[in-house]
Amino acid sequence: MKIINQIPEKNLIKVMPENLDDLWHLSNIIQYSNAVSALTERRTEDKGDKLRADRGVKRKVYLGVKAEKISFHEDTNRLRVNGKIIHGPDDIPLGSYHTIDIEPLTQVSIQKNWKPWDLKRLKEAENSSKNPKIVVVVLDEHNANVYVVREYGVKELAELKSGISKNLSSKQNEQMRFSYFSEIASIISEFSGKILVTGTGFARNNFQKYVSEKYKELSLNIVVESSNHTGRLGLQEILKSGIIDRIYGEARLSKESQLIEKLLEEISKKGLAAYGLADVENALNYCAIEKLLITDEYLRSKRRNIEQMVIEVENSNGELVVISTEHESGKQLKALGGIAALLRFPVE
């Protein structure tokens, strides 16, 4: 994310998202009734062409809408903001509806009552854009899953099967294994930076050996770690373990997974945790909150004005952490009411 310009007296910030993660951040920042402006395509009447007057023509215009619907589309790599037009060219009627499609490298201006967590998210997005993509391969002798760990969740790039079987000869199985490893290598060779390979048994080490012989440049980026599971369970194990942080530096999703794991652990032993609005507010009264955990959905819902709560937590040297509901840990927090806290000391 690039922060291009800020005009505090107008509550206006102009940004340019650079990737899919940035679009997801904006989908959480832009809320109902915010003013969003960008260069966009608008179909207008073509008075010079009577045959096509009913269809109109598309042209590039700069206009702003008052957001009513905000939808993040991962598959098409865009964020759509729909609402009534509040400013634009003279020939476009104010109050009519328009959808602004925000894609990577689209400059967009956002005018809103900026909350501290909005500004923090923007800064985090700006910093994270400098980090390499996190690629994880989880495999055993029979199955492999290739994932990209994004800011908001996990994208599975591929699910592969080796075809190795007891019914095949040793030579046939060896050929299947090489083909299996070659397919994995061809997928991950598109990425720069470190690639974490994990899983059960000897497959991860055999894959590393194969890559070192056949893909020498790629082998320099391979980091091998063990896990007790394959597939999604293996990935969740890695996210919670802190291995990703050690390899890539602190990753947002890894941090969130570790915090929710710690929360569940404290809840299970009736220790330093509170969950649900009433219990969290009670802990706040004692200045006991070290980390306030809130799902992005809860923050957007406006069921309760939590700005004062966040201010009080930060004034007592606590920290707000917004958890994405796009991954398993966020869904676990949502099941607990969408709001929880890790505490400095137990409260009654």
Secondary structure as GFF3:
##gff-version 3
##sequence-region A 1 348
A	DSSP	beta_strand	2	7	.	.	.	ID=ss1
A	DSSP	three_ten_helix	8	10	.	.	.	ID=ss2
A	DSSP	beta_strand	12	16	.	.	.	ID=ss3
A	DSSP	alpha_helix	20	29	.	.	.	ID=ss4
A	DSSP	beta_strand	35	44	.	.	.	ID=ss5
A	DSSP	three_ten_helix	50	52	.	.	.	ID=ss6
A	DSSP	beta_strand	57	73	.	.	.	ID=ss7
A	DSSP	beta_strand	78	87	.	.	.	ID=ss8
A	DSSP	beta_strand	97	102	.	.	.	ID=ss9
A	DSSP	beta_strand	108	111	.	.	.	ID=ss10
A	DSSP	alpha_helix	116	128	.	.	.	ID=ss11
A	DSSP	beta_strand	134	139	.	.	.	ID=ss12
A	DSSP	beta_strand	143	149	.	.	.	ID=ss13
A	DSSP	beta_strand	154	161	.	.	.	ID=ss14
A	DSSP	alpha_helix	170	188	.	.	.	ID=ss15
A	DSSP	beta_strand	195	199	.	.	.	ID=ss16
A	DSSP	alpha_helix	203	214	.	.	.	ID=ss17
A	DSSP	alpha_helix	216	219	.	.	.	ID=ss18
A	DSSP	beta_strand	222	226	.	.	.	ID=ss19
A	DSSP	alpha_helix	231	241	.	.	.	ID=ss20
A	DSSP	alpha_helix	243	248	.	.	.	ID=ss21
A	DSSP	alpha_helix	252	268	.	.	.	ID=ss22
A	DSSP	beta_strand	273	275	.	.	.	ID=ss23
A	DSSP	alpha_helix	277	285	.	.	.	ID=ss24
A	DSSP	beta_strand	289	295	.	.	.	ID=ss25
A	DSSP	alpha_helix	296	301	.	.	.	ID=ss26
A	DSSP	alpha_helix	307	315	.	.	.	ID=ss27
A	DSSP	beta_strand	319	323	.	.	.	ID=ss28
A	DSSP	alpha_helix	328	335	.	.	.	ID=ss29
A	DSSP	beta_strand	339	343	.	.	.	ID=ss30
###
